[in-house]
């Protein structure tokens, strides 16, 4: 009986000590789980890409005709064709909304236009003359060097305007034909068959400098890859071909370009929201 009494006293003492020790421990701190934030995209850095598209251009020529035809003639060629090339650039993302950058590209094109112009008809004595010119204009290649300014509609979608310098090669060819017909002076009836003389085929290439401007949209699908759609207006101005000859002609060229492209950005870092 005495033994059980002592054991009871010891057990009660241990329970009392354990409760006192637990009371002295600090209260457990509960922390809120961190909010998982979908990371944005960092557009800053270098990128390279490829593109392809189509263009609707026009070349226009104004040239004096020369004897026996008075005045001058204006000829126009529609220069439509496919194009493709590559681009390289750099972006600076200023903040979550604004971006500025620089891009250069070079394109090969299939743009070519053909046109035949008539000089009209003139009568000199018993001879009647008609004249024509077969012309062509080609744009084998062009390059642009442009600035870009854009707004991020959301972290992965860029709307931008672009503009800058344009350089391109415009090739122009011209071949004139003069046809003479002898007429009877009294009855004005043609005598014999007409006689035609075709001049030499003239061709010249010029590297032209002009300007370009446009707009586009670019969408990121991952940190590295994005795709874009873009419109450019290209103006290579006017230049004189076959200068200092009787065949001198001023050739102007303008173009509307629509193209799609894909870009690869080098090691962009994710933008993480701070709290």
Backbone as CSV, one residue per row, in Angstrom:
resi,resn,N_x,N_y,N_z,CA_x,CA_y,CA_z,C_x,C_y,C_z
1,UNK,0.835,-1.199,0.000,0.000,0.000,0.000,0.865,1.242,0.000
2,UNK,1.857,1.218,0.811,2.796,2.354,0.885,3.509,2.553,-0.423
3,UNK,3.866,1.415,-1.102,4.580,1.508,-2.381,3.710,2.184,-3.421
4,UNK,2.429,1.817,-3.504,1.538,2.430,-4.490,1.330,3.907,-4.213
5,UNK,1.350,4.287,-2.978,1.173,5.699,-2.611,2.341,6.531,-3.104
6,UNK,3.564,6.008,-2.954,4.782,6.724,-3.399,4.790,6.853,-4.920
7,UNK,4.413,5.743,-5.618,4.390,5.808,-7.083,3.384,6.850,-7.567
8,UNK,2.303,6.980,-6.916,1.305,7.983,-7.311,1.832,9.394,-7.165
9,UNK,2.562,9.626,-6.028,3.131,10.972,-5.817,4.129,11.307,-6.918
10,UNK,4.999,10.323,-7.299,6.014,10.565,-8.359,5.341,10.860,-9.683
11,UNK,4.325,10.104,-10.068,3.623,10.320,-11.343,2.958,11.684,-11.383
12,UNK,2.352,12.091,-10.317,1.704,13.415,-10.276,2.732,14.519,-10.440
13,UNK,3.919,14.317,-9.829,4.987,15.327,-9.936,5.449,15.456,-11.378
14,UNK,5.610,14.299,-12.093,6.062,14.337,-13.502,5.044,15.037,-14.388
15,UNK,3.770,14.764,-14.219,2.728,15.422,-15.020,2.704,16.921,-14.794
16,UNK,2.921,17.301,-13.508,2.928,18.751,-13.191,4.104,19.446,-13.857
17,UNK,5.286,18.790,-13.870,6.480,19.387,-14.478,6.340,19.510,-15.979
18,UNK,5.760,18.471,-16.610,5.580,18.502,-18.078,4.636,19.618,-18.479
19,UNK,3.560,19.800,-17.727,2.604,20.867,-18.052,3.245,22.233,-17.907
20,UNK,4.080,22.397,-16.883,4.746,23.690,-16.683,5.729,23.981,-17.809
21,UNK,6.446,22.942,-18.277,7.422,23.122,-19.359,6.716,23.509,-20.658
22,UNK,5.604,22.855,-20.919,4.846,23.161,-22.139,4.303,24.575,-22.095
23,UNK,3.945,25.039,-20.913,3.414,26.404,-20.794,4.479,27.444,-21.081
24,UNK,5.747,27.102,-20.814,6.830,28.055,-21.049,7.247,28.131,-22.517
25,UNK,6.869,27.172,-23.418,7.255,27.201,-24.835,6.531,28.337,-25.547
26,UNK,7.199,28.996,-26.545,6.523,30.065,-27.313,5.403,29.488,-28.158
27,UNK,4.400,30.334,-28.432,3.269,29.887,-29.242,3.720,29.645,-30.670
28,UNK,3.188,28.658,-31.353,3.555,28.315,-32.717,3.085,29.404,-33.678
29,UNK,3.988,29.829,-34.551,3.675,30.895,-35.500,3.161,30.288,-36.794
30,UNK,1.998,30.751,-37.252,1.429,30.272,-38.506,1.674,31.321,-39.580
31,UNK,2.289,30.908,-40.715,2.588,31.829,-41.825,1.713,31.498,-43.016
32,UNK,1.317,32.545,-43.746,0.499,32.371,-44.944,1.358,31.856,-46.083
33,UNK,0.879,30.891,-46.809,1.642,30.343,-47.946,1.849,31.437,-48.986
34,UNK,3.059,31.518,-49.590,3.320,32.543,-50.600,2.398,32.390,-51.798
35,UNK,2.017,33.544,-52.365,1.152,33.541,-53.538,1.969,33.138,-54.755
36,UNK,1.494,32.180,-55.506,2.173,31.754,-56.723,1.803,32.733,-57.829
37,UNK,2.801,33.388,-58.383,2.575,34.400,-59.400,3.054,33.883,-60.746
38,UNK,2.208,34.005,-61.767,2.608,33.615,-63.111,3.655,34.605,-63.608
39,UNK,4.881,34.167,-63.890,5.929,35.100,-64.283,5.631,35.744,-65.622
40,UNK,6.068,36.988,-65.804,5.929,37.669,-67.076,7.070,37.296,-68.009
41,UNK,7.235,38.102,-69.051,8.300,37.864,-70.016,9.215,39.071,-70.037
42,UNK,10.495,38.804,-70.140,11.471,39.869,-70.296,11.842,39.958,-71.765
43,UNK,11.460,41.057,-72.406,11.708,41.219,-73.840,13.107,41.744,-74.132
44,UNK,13.845,42.170,-73.110,15.160,42.767,-73.344,16.161,41.736,-73.861
45,UNK,17.001,42.177,-74.803,18.063,41.308,-75.282,18.078,41.180,-76.799
46,UNK,19.083,40.452,-77.283,19.250,40.222,-78.710,18.306,39.125,-79.199
47,UNK,17.943,39.215,-80.481,17.139,38.163,-81.097,17.481,38.061,-82.586
48,UNK,17.208,36.912,-83.165,17.354,36.682,-84.605,16.098,35.975,-85.084
49,UNK,15.835,36.048,-86.397,14.640,35.399,-86.889,14.593,35.304,-88.393
50,UNK,13.542,34.679,-88.881,13.269,34.524,-90.303,11.878,35.051,-90.594
51,UNK,11.661,35.458,-91.863,10.345,35.952,-92.244,10.070,35.638,-93.708
52,UNK,8.801,35.709,-94.079,8.372,35.536,-95.462,7.076,36.302,-95.640
53,UNK,6.817,36.725,-96.889,5.595,37.480,-97.120,5.380,37.783,-98.583
54,UNK,4.616,38.830,-98.826,4.257,39.232,-100.189,4.229,40.755,-100.249
55,UNK,4.461,41.288,-101.455,4.495,42.744,-101.598,3.720,43.174,-102.836
56,UNK,3.197,44.395,-102.743,2.490,45.027,-103.850,3.194,46.350,-104.121
57,UNK,4.054,46.376,-105.143,4.841,47.568,-105.427,4.499,48.170,-106.778
58,UNK,5.058,49.348,-107.017,4.873,49.997,-108.314,6.108,50.806,-108.658
59,UNK,6.571,50.620,-109.911,7.620,51.469,-110.471,6.973,52.403,-111.484
60,UNK,7.502,53.602,-111.562,6.960,54.596,-112.480,8.118,55.309,-113.162
61,UNK,8.005,55.465,-114.500,9.085,56.104,-115.270,8.534,57.267,-116.083
62,UNK,9.297,58.330,-116.138,8.988,59.477,-116.985,10.213,59.772,-117.836
63,UNK,9.997,59.814,-119.172,11.143,60.003,-120.066,10.724,60.814,-121.284
64,UNK,11.622,61.678,-121.796,11.354,62.334,-123.071,11.390,61.286,-124.191
65,UNK,10.495,61.419,-125.162,10.418,60.417,-126.225,11.475,60.660,-127.295
66,UNK,11.635,61.894,-127.701,12.595,62.201,-128.761,11.950,62.133,-130.132
67,UNK,12.662,62.694,-131.120,12.141,62.779,-132.493,11.853,61.381,-133.033
68,UNK,10.793,61.252,-133.820,9.904,62.335,-134.283,8.721,62.585,-133.351
69,UNK,8.755,62.051,-132.126,7.615,62.175,-131.222,7.884,63.292,-130.217
70,UNK,6.934,64.187,-130.046,7.132,65.292,-129.107,6.805,64.872,-127.675
71,UNK,7.253,65.687,-126.742,6.849,65.503,-125.351,7.549,64.347,-124.657
72,UNK,6.871,63.813,-123.636,7.425,62.731,-122.826,6.340,61.691,-122.592
73,UNK,6.735,60.570,-122.018,5.810,59.493,-121.760,5.998,59.012,-120.323
74,UNK,4.897,58.601,-119.696,4.960,58.033,-118.355,4.537,56.565,-118.427
75,UNK,5.351,55.694,-117.844,5.104,54.254,-117.871,5.066,53.758,-116.433
76,UNK,4.156,52.841,-116.141,4.057,52.277,-114.790,4.032,50.752,-114.872
77,UNK,4.740,50.132,-113.940,4.708,48.676,-113.811,4.245,48.303,-112.406
78,UNK,3.287,47.390,-112.320,2.918,46.808,-111.028,3.924,45.717,-110.711
79,UNK,4.616,45.853,-109.579,5.687,44.929,-109.207,5.272,44.130,-107.978
80,UNK,4.524,43.076,-108.199,4.061,42.233,-107.105,4.897,40.960,-107.055
81,UNK,5.082,40.425,-105.864,5.845,39.184,-105.759,6.119,38.790,-104.321
82,UNK,6.560,37.555,-104.155,6.895,37.053,-102.836,8.257,37.526,-102.377
83,UNK,8.501,37.401,-101.081,9.785,37.804,-100.516,10.069,36.961,-99.280
84,UNK,11.335,36.903,-98.915,11.737,36.176,-97.720,13.119,36.606,-97.288
85,UNK,13.404,36.455,-96.002,14.711,36.869,-95.504,14.849,36.643,-94.020
86,UNK,15.761,37.389,-93.426,16.031,37.245,-92.007,16.194,38.590,-91.339
87,UNK,16.080,38.599,-90.007,16.208,39.823,-89.230,17.028,39.564,-87.970
88,UNK,17.613,40.630,-87.465,18.337,40.600,-86.199,18.026,41.907,-85.484
89,UNK,17.928,41.850,-84.160,17.576,43.073,-83.445,17.888,42.996,-81.969
90,UNK,17.581,44.100,-81.292,17.774,44.184,-79.844,16.612,44.971,-79.261
91,UNK,16.082,44.481,-78.144,14.986,45.140,-77.436,15.449,45.632,-76.070
92,UNK,14.904,46.776,-75.660,15.049,47.256,-74.282,13.643,47.379,-73.705
93,UNK,13.304,46.552,-72.728,12.016,46.674,-72.064,12.155,47.691,-70.950
94,UNK,11.548,48.859,-71.134,11.698,49.960,-70.192,10.979,49.659,-68.877
95,UNK,9.751,49.156,-68.980,8.964,48.772,-67.801,7.949,47.737,-68.255
96,UNK,6.895,47.549,-67.462,5.919,46.517,-67.807,5.092,46.882,-69.029
97,UNK,5.179,48.129,-69.481,4.316,48.586,-70.571,5.072,48.932,-71.843
98,UNK,6.239,49.569,-71.721,6.900,50.146,-72.890,8.171,49.397,-73.268
99,UNK,8.412,49.390,-74.588,9.598,48.742,-75.140,10.128,49.580,-76.295
100,UNK,11.440,49.699,-76.393,12.082,50.301,-77.561,13.126,49.309,-78.074
101,UNK,13.463,49.447,-79.346,14.426,48.504,-79.899,14.930,48.943,-81.259
102,UNK,15.775,48.092,-81.826,16.356,48.325,-83.149,16.335,47.005,-83.898
103,UNK,16.005,47.064,-85.196,15.978,45.852,-86.004,16.530,46.127,-87.399
104,UNK,17.302,45.189,-87.929,17.801,45.230,-89.301,17.397,43.938,-89.988
105,UNK,17.019,44.041,-91.261,16.650,42.834,-91.998,17.129,42.945,-93.439
106,UNK,17.255,41.817,-94.109,17.584,41.776,-95.529,16.659,40.772,-96.194
107,UNK,16.152,41.135,-97.382,15.144,40.339,-98.063,15.560,40.068,-99.508
108,UNK,15.301,38.866,-99.968,15.319,38.576,-101.390,13.893,38.575,-101.890
109,UNK,13.649,39.120,-103.089,12.274,39.231,-103.563,12.140,38.711,-104.995
110,UNK,10.911,38.366,-105.342,10.561,38.006,-106.708,9.757,39.091,-107.381
111,UNK,9.899,40.326,-106.922,9.120,41.437,-107.474,9.632,41.817,-108.864
112,UNK,8.723,41.787,-109.817,9.069,42.125,-111.200,7.837,42.653,-111.905
113,UNK,8.017,43.707,-112.677,6.914,44.285,-113.432,7.292,44.498,-114.881
114,UNK,6.310,44.336,-115.773,6.507,44.527,-117.207,5.423,45.463,-117.730
115,UNK,5.791,46.313,-118.699,4.811,47.207,-119.315,5.316,47.636,-120.684
116,UNK,4.365,47.853,-121.590,4.680,48.373,-122.922,3.916,49.675,-123.097
117,UNK,4.636,50.701,-123.488,4.026,52.017,-123.651,4.075,52.432,-125.114
118,UNK,3.014,53.065,-125.567,2.956,53.572,-126.928,3.297,55.058,-126.940
119,UNK,4.108,55.451,-127.924,4.469,56.865,-128.063,3.468,57.623,-128.924
120,UNK,2.469,56.921,-129.467,1.508,57.561,-130.339,1.936,57.453,-131.791
121,UNK,1.308,58.241,-132.632,1.581,58.212,-134.069,1.757,59.638,-134.578
122,UNK,2.689,59.816,-135.516,2.914,61.121,-136.144,3.030,60.914,-137.650
123,UNK,2.730,61.951,-138.410,2.818,61.899,-139.877,3.796,62.956,-140.336
124,UNK,4.780,62.531,-141.088,5.764,63.440,-141.655,5.795,63.171,-143.154
125,UNK,5.204,64.062,-143.914,5.129,63.866,-145.360,4.333,62.621,-145.686
126,UNK,4.916,61.738,-146.487,4.254,60.503,-146.885,4.491,59.360,-145.903
127,UNK,5.173,59.629,-144.822,5.504,58.572,-143.872,4.741,58.794,-142.550
128,UNK,4.236,57.709,-142.043,3.640,57.716,-140.728,4.511,56.898,-139.768
129,UNK,4.652,57.394,-138.558,5.529,56.725,-137.597,4.736,56.398,-136.319
130,UNK,4.952,55.225,-135.810,4.460,54.849,-134.481,5.644,54.323,-133.682
131,UNK,5.557,54.495,-132.393,6.664,54.044,-131.549,6.151,53.426,-130.266
132,UNK,6.949,52.558,-129.688,6.604,51.926,-128.425,7.872,51.561,-127.680
133,UNK,7.727,51.291,-126.403,8.862,50.872,-125.577,8.416,49.735,-124.680
134,UNK,9.184,48.656,-124.678,8.956,47.526,-123.767,9.888,47.716,-122.574
135,UNK,9.311,47.814,-121.391,10.098,48.118,-120.193,9.868,47.048,-119.126
136,UNK,10.814,46.968,-118.216,10.662,46.095,-117.061,11.386,46.710,-115.878
137,UNK,10.920,46.399,-114.689,11.553,46.848,-113.449,11.574,45.668,-112.483
138,UNK,12.688,45.497,-111.778,12.872,44.383,-110.848,13.434,44.905,-109.536
139,UNK,13.054,44.250,-108.451,13.623,44.520,-107.126,14.228,43.205,-106.616
140,UNK,15.504,42.922,-106.907,16.099,41.646,-106.478,16.224,41.523,-104.957
141,UNK,16.539,42.642,-104.279,16.731,42.578,-102.836,16.531,43.958,-102.228
142,UNK,16.260,43.982,-100.930,16.266,45.232,-100.171,16.590,44.920,-98.720
143,UNK,16.992,45.941,-97.996,17.305,45.816,-96.569,16.757,47.039,-95.853
144,UNK,16.400,46.874,-94.596,15.940,48.004,-93.789,16.694,48.042,-92.466
145,UNK,16.809,49.253,-91.920,17.453,49.486,-90.624,16.514,50.405,-89.850
146,UNK,15.811,49.823,-88.875,14.669,50.506,-88.280,14.714,50.543,-86.763
147,UNK,14.131,51.592,-86.216,13.837,51.628,-84.795,12.452,51.059,-84.557
148,UNK,12.223,50.574,-83.328,10.892,50.065,-82.947,10.495,50.684,-81.610
149,UNK,9.241,51.075,-81.510,8.661,51.543,-80.251,7.354,50.798,-80.069
150,UNK,7.206,50.146,-78.904,6.021,49.327,-78.727,5.405,49.435,-77.351
151,UNK,4.179,48.944,-77.261,3.458,48.886,-76.000,3.044,47.437,-75.769
152,UNK,3.234,46.969,-74.540,2.876,45.604,-74.185,1.416,45.566,-73.761
153,UNK,0.568,45.041,-74.633,-0.848,44.925,-74.300,-1.042,43.957,-73.140
154,UNK,-0.214,42.931,-73.073,-0.071,42.069,-71.907,1.380,41.601,-71.915
155,UNK,1.843,40.888,-70.892,3.271,40.565,-70.844,3.805,39.808,-72.045
156,UNK,2.936,39.143,-72.820,3.411,38.345,-73.945,3.041,38.921,-75.305
157,UNK,2.323,40.057,-75.345,1.822,40.607,-76.606,2.329,42.027,-76.813
158,UNK,3.077,42.242,-77.897,3.676,43.534,-78.207,3.013,44.130,-79.443
159,UNK,2.550,45.377,-79.321,2.066,46.166,-80.453,3.087,47.273,-80.699
160,UNK,3.570,47.410,-81.944,4.679,48.340,-82.158,4.558,49.086,-83.484
161,UNK,5.211,50.246,-83.511,5.434,50.997,-84.728,6.915,50.960,-85.057
162,UNK,7.247,51.091,-86.326,8.644,50.965,-86.735,8.925,51.850,-87.934
163,UNK,10.163,52.288,-88.089,10.528,53.121,-89.227,12.018,53.382,-89.262
164,UNK,12.519,53.740,-90.457,13.939,54.030,-90.579,14.416,54.031,-92.015
165,UNK,15.637,53.597,-92.203,16.333,53.634,-93.494,16.037,52.381,-94.304
166,UNK,15.901,52.551,-95.618,15.724,51.424,-96.536,16.750,51.515,-97.651
167,UNK,17.294,50.382,-98.040,18.264,50.292,-99.135,17.833,49.134,-100.026
168,UNK,17.863,49.324,-101.340,17.462,48.244,-102.227,18.022,48.432,-103.621
169,UNK,18.055,47.335,-104.358,18.531,47.374,-105.741,17.344,47.349,-106.689
170,UNK,17.257,48.339,-107.574,16.207,48.395,-108.581,16.860,48.285,-109.959
171,UNK,16.435,47.291,-110.718,16.930,47.085,-112.080,15.869,47.549,-113.065
172,UNK,16.285,48.316,-114.084,15.354,48.800,-115.092,15.893,48.475,-116.476
173,UNK,15.008,47.970,-117.351,15.379,47.695,-118.750,14.386,48.387,-119.674
174,UNK,14.881,48.733,-120.852,14.068,49.473,-121.809,14.525,49.107,-123.224
175,UNK,13.542,48.839,-124.088,13.847,48.581,-125.499,12.762,49.237,-126.348
176,UNK,13.171,50.200,-127.180,12.231,50.967,-127.990,12.141,50.382,-129.399
177,UNK,10.964,50.517,-129.976,10.717,50.070,-131.352,10.063,51.202,-132.130
178,UNK,10.595,51.511,-133.324,10.047,52.541,-134.203,9.538,51.858,-135.466
179,UNK,8.281,52.140,-135.817,7.664,51.550,-137.009,7.282,52.658,-137.981
180,UNK,7.683,52.476,-139.252,7.379,53.460,-140.298,6.489,52.815,-141.363
181,UNK,5.558,53.613,-141.867,4.643,53.152,-142.930,4.566,54.223,-144.015
182,UNK,4.778,53.819,-145.273,4.670,54.735,-146.397,3.220,54.791,-146.874
183,UNK,2.722,56.031,-147.097,1.363,56.227,-147.549,1.349,56.902,-148.909
184,UNK,0.309,56.618,-149.688,0.071,57.318,-150.946,-0.395,58.724,-150.624
185,UNK,0.276,59.708,-151.170,-0.021,61.083,-150.821,-1.411,61.519,-151.191
186,UNK,-1.987,60.946,-152.245,-3.296,61.386,-152.681,-4.414,60.664,-151.965
187,UNK,-4.342,59.354,-151.923,-5.441,58.579,-151.349,-5.211,58.194,-149.890
188,UNK,-4.040,58.481,-149.385,-3.676,58.138,-148.000,-3.750,56.631,-147.759
189,UNK,-3.448,55.874,-148.813,-3.466,54.426,-148.722,-2.065,53.921,-148.392
190,UNK,-1.935,52.993,-147.426,-0.611,52.451,-147.127,-0.004,51.783,-148.342
191,UNK,1.272,52.000,-148.508,2.001,51.392,-149.617,2.991,50.400,-149.030
192,UNK,2.797,49.146,-149.343,3.695,48.119,-148.845,3.484,47.847,-147.357
193,UNK,4.373,47.020,-146.850,4.283,46.627,-145.437,5.023,47.638,-144.560
194,UNK,4.596,47.774,-143.303,5.333,48.673,-142.404,6.727,48.118,-142.127
195,UNK,7.600,49.026,-141.767,8.992,48.649,-141.512,9.332,49.056,-140.078
196,UNK,9.828,48.090,-139.286,10.118,48.349,-137.875,11.607,48.235,-137.591
197,UNK,12.045,49.104,-136.726,13.431,49.077,-136.250,13.394,49.007,-134.727
198,UNK,14.018,47.975,-134.171,14.067,47.804,-132.718,15.430,48.219,-132.208
199,UNK,15.406,49.089,-131.226,16.655,49.581,-130.673,17.318,48.563,-129.749
200,UNK,18.472,48.900,-129.225,19.187,47.979,-128.328,18.460,47.826,-126.996
201,UNK,18.678,46.687,-126.367,18.123,46.457,-125.030,19.017,47.156,-124.015
202,UNK,18.452,48.138,-123.338,19.199,48.901,-122.343,18.846,48.388,-120.952
203,UNK,19.836,48.195,-120.114,19.605,47.679,-118.769,20.592,48.311,-117.805
204,UNK,20.104,48.660,-116.622,20.979,49.230,-115.594,20.429,48.883,-114.217
205,UNK,21.357,48.595,-113.297,21.012,48.339,-111.900,21.524,49.490,-111.045
206,UNK,20.730,49.881,-110.093,21.144,50.916,-109.152,20.767,50.509,-107.735
207,UNK,21.688,50.717,-106.803,21.380,50.548,-105.385,20.826,51.861,-104.875
208,UNK,19.608,51.821,-104.400,18.870,53.022,-104.034,18.724,53.122,-102.520
209,UNK,18.646,54.340,-102.023,18.463,54.596,-100.595,17.166,55.368,-100.408
210,UNK,16.347,54.935,-99.468,15.086,55.594,-99.190,14.691,55.425,-97.734
211,UNK,13.394,55.296,-97.497,12.895,55.194,-96.123,11.762,54.180,-96.058
212,UNK,11.450,53.755,-94.849,10.372,52.808,-94.629,9.696,53.106,-93.296
213,UNK,8.413,52.755,-93.198,7.659,52.905,-91.952,6.551,51.871,-91.942
214,UNK,6.139,51.474,-90.735,5.080,50.478,-90.654,4.692,50.178,-89.224
215,UNK,4.031,49.054,-89.039,3.544,48.643,-87.724,3.431,47.130,-87.696
216,UNK,3.353,46.583,-86.473,3.251,45.137,-86.363,2.775,44.696,-84.999
217,UNK,2.607,43.393,-84.879,2.224,42.760,-83.619,3.103,41.534,-83.449
218,UNK,3.597,41.319,-82.208,4.481,40.186,-81.922,4.004,39.499,-80.644
219,UNK,3.956,38.175,-80.690,3.437,37.381,-79.579,4.491,36.388,-79.116
220,UNK,4.806,36.396,-77.808,5.716,35.410,-77.236,4.938,34.151,-76.858
221,UNK,5.525,33.000,-77.223,4.934,31.724,-76.851,5.754,31.017,-75.784
222,UNK,6.963,31.505,-75.550,7.822,31.006,-74.477,8.825,32.108,-74.193
223,UNK,9.735,31.858,-73.252,10.734,32.874,-72.956,11.607,33.179,-74.176
224,UNK,11.807,32.200,-75.063,12.730,32.374,-76.179,12.055,32.607,-77.519
225,UNK,10.866,32.067,-77.729,10.267,32.080,-79.058,9.088,33.035,-79.148
226,UNK,9.028,33.741,-80.293,7.895,34.625,-80.563,7.607,34.622,-82.058
227,UNK,6.394,35.032,-82.421,5.985,35.144,-83.823,5.413,36.537,-84.046
228,UNK,5.531,37.037,-85.293,5.067,38.398,-85.558,4.400,38.503,-86.925
229,UNK,3.523,39.496,-87.055,2.939,39.931,-88.308,3.282,41.404,-88.477
230,UNK,3.658,41.807,-89.711,4.174,43.164,-89.892,3.793,43.711,-91.266
231,UNK,3.509,45.027,-91.284,3.300,45.768,-92.535,4.360,46.855,-92.641
232,UNK,4.943,47.005,-93.833,5.909,48.074,-94.092,5.552,48.793,-95.385
233,UNK,5.681,50.105,-95.378,5.651,50.901,-96.602,7.090,51.269,-96.934
234,UNK,7.485,51.014,-98.175,8.876,51.216,-98.600,8.907,52.213,-99.742
235,UNK,9.759,53.230,-99.632,9.882,54.249,-100.671,11.367,54.431,-100.994
236,UNK,11.760,54.033,-102.209,13.146,54.184,-102.645,13.335,55.401,-103.549
237,UNK,12.377,56.301,-103.560,12.529,57.565,-104.260,12.642,57.402,-105.766
238,UNK,13.337,58.363,-106.394,13.502,58.378,-107.845,14.979,58.495,-108.194
239,UNK,15.384,57.832,-109.271,16.771,57.887,-109.735,16.777,57.872,-111.256
240,UNK,17.810,58.479,-111.847,17.932,58.555,-113.301,18.763,57.389,-113.822
241,UNK,18.186,56.674,-114.773,18.871,55.569,-115.438,19.295,56.010,-116.844
242,UNK,20.402,55.449,-117.309,20.976,55.796,-118.620,21.241,57.298,-118.704
243,UNK,21.788,57.838,-117.616,22.046,59.285,-117.544,23.025,59.706,-118.628
244,UNK,22.883,60.946,-119.046,23.753,61.562,-120.058,23.667,60.859,-121.411
245,UNK,22.528,60.238,-121.684,22.275,59.663,-123.001,20.904,60.142,-123.464
246,UNK,20.585,59.842,-124.719,19.283,60.219,-125.251,18.171,59.372,-124.647
247,UNK,18.545,58.309,-123.941,17.545,57.403,-123.363,17.367,57.603,-121.861
248,UNK,17.828,58.721,-121.332,17.735,58.969,-119.891,16.286,58.892,-119.431
249,UNK,16.066,58.206,-118.294,14.720,58.032,-117.773,14.778,58.060,-116.253
250,UNK,13.795,58.722,-115.633,13.687,58.774,-114.172,12.760,57.657,-113.704
251,UNK,13.257,56.822,-112.795,12.506,55.661,-112.323,12.274,55.810,-110.821
252,UNK,11.019,55.793,-110.403,10.673,55.821,-108.976,10.126,54.453,-108.574
253,UNK,10.241,54.153,-107.266,9.745,52.858,-106.789,9.184,53.005,-105.386
254,UNK,7.971,52.397,-105.187,7.316,52.358,-103.884,6.697,50.979,-103.691
255,UNK,6.582,50.549,-102.421,6.180,49.173,-102.159,5.354,49.070,-100.885
256,UNK,4.390,48.143,-100.890,3.621,47.772,-99.696,3.939,46.321,-99.372
257,UNK,4.374,46.057,-98.141,4.886,44.743,-97.769,4.117,44.199,-96.574
258,UNK,3.640,42.969,-96.693,3.060,42.234,-95.572,3.882,40.973,-95.367
259,UNK,4.288,40.708,-94.123,5.106,39.522,-93.881,4.866,38.982,-92.474
260,UNK,5.154,37.687,-92.332,5.085,37.011,-91.047,6.475,36.503,-90.712
261,UNK,6.791,36.462,-89.420,8.125,36.037,-89.028,8.136,35.339,-87.691
262,UNK,9.253,34.705,-87.401,9.466,34.050,-86.121,10.822,34.480,-85.592
263,UNK,10.904,34.752,-84.288,12.136,35.227,-83.652,12.562,34.293,-82.526
264,UNK,13.871,34.200,-82.355,14.440,33.487,-81.212,15.231,34.482,-80.381
265,UNK,14.860,34.656,-79.118,15.544,35.579,-78.215,16.587,34.817,-77.404
266,UNK,17.766,35.433,-77.249,18.861,34.783,-76.550,18.757,34.996,-75.041
267,UNK,18.582,33.913,-74.296,18.630,33.858,-72.833,17.881,34.990,-72.144
268,UNK,16.609,35.220,-72.485,15.869,36.225,-71.717,15.566,35.694,-70.330
269,UNK,15.517,36.580,-69.345,15.208,36.176,-67.968,13.749,36.491,-67.672
270,UNK,13.119,35.650,-66.877,11.726,35.869,-66.517,11.597,37.068,-65.600
271,UNK,10.506,37.796,-65.734,10.202,38.922,-64.858,9.364,38.399,-63.707
272,UNK,9.861,38.529,-62.470,9.166,37.997,-61.295,8.612,39.165,-60.492
273,UNK,7.341,39.094,-60.159,6.720,40.159,-59.393,7.291,40.195,-57.977
274,UNK,7.476,41.431,-57.453,8.002,41.582,-56.086,6.894,42.070,-55.172
275,UNK,6.905,41.574,-53.917,5.877,41.970,-52.953,6.566,42.447,-51.670
